[in-house]
Amino acid sequence: MLLPLATPALPLHEAGKYVAGAYIVFVVLLVVYVAIMAMKLQRIEKELREVAAIAEERKAGEREEVRA
């Protein structure tokens, strides 16, 4: 139970490698997350443009029916 408290901390010259590695992993994961969100946003924008185009076509069709 007291074993983790009894173990000495890593010396600073050894711990630096692990801290740098942890930061690198964090930054890589952050970049991957942002890239995934950017791809999703592009897909949603494309689908929204398609829906807007369909709505405009329907609106134009209704205007022509009213005129006729």
C-alpha positions in Angstrom: 0.0 0.0 0.0 2.8 2.4 0.8 5.0 1.2 -2.1 4.2 4.0 -4.5 5.0 6.5 -1.8 8.3 4.8 -1.0 9.6 4.7 -4.6 11.9 7.6 -5.5 11.0 10.1 -8.2 12.8 9.9 -11.5 15.8 12.2 -11.7 15.1 15.3 -13.8 17.5 14.3 -16.6 15.6 11.0 -17.0 12.1 12.4 -16.5 12.5 15.0 -19.2 12.3 12.4 -21.9 9.0 11.1 -20.6 7.6 14.6 -20.2 8.6 15.5 -23.8 7.1 12.3 -25.0 3.8 12.9 -23.2 3.6 16.4 -24.7 4.3 15.0 -28.2 1.6 12.4 -27.8 -0.8 15.0 -26.6 -0.1 17.4 -29.5 -0.4 14.5 -32.0 -3.8 13.5 -30.6 -4.9 17.1 -30.6 -4.0 17.6 -34.3 -5.8 14.3 -35.2 -8.9 15.5 -33.3 -8.8 18.9 -35.0 -8.4 17.2 -38.4 -11.4 14.9 -37.8 -13.5 17.8 -36.7 -12.5 19.8 -39.8 -13.4 16.9 -42.1 -16.8 16.6 -40.4 -17.4 20.3 -40.7 -16.6 20.2 -44.5 -19.0 17.3 -44.9 -21.8 19.1 -43.0 -21.2 22.3 -45.0 -21.5 20.3 -48.3 -24.7 18.6 -47.2 -26.1 22.0 -46.0 -25.4 23.5 -49.4 -27.1 20.6 -51.1 -30.2 21.0 -48.9 -30.2 24.8 -49.6 -30.1 24.1 -53.3 -33.0 21.7 -53.1 -35.0 24.2 -51.1 -34.3 26.9 -53.6 -35.4 24.6 -56.5 -38.7 23.9 -54.7 -39.2 27.5 -54.0 -38.7 28.4 -57.6 -41.0 25.6 -58.7 -43.7 26.9 -56.4 -43.4 30.4 -57.8 -43.8 29.1 -61.3 -46.9 27.1 -60.3 -48.5 30.2 -58.8 -47.8 32.2 -61.9 -49.4 29.6 -64.2 
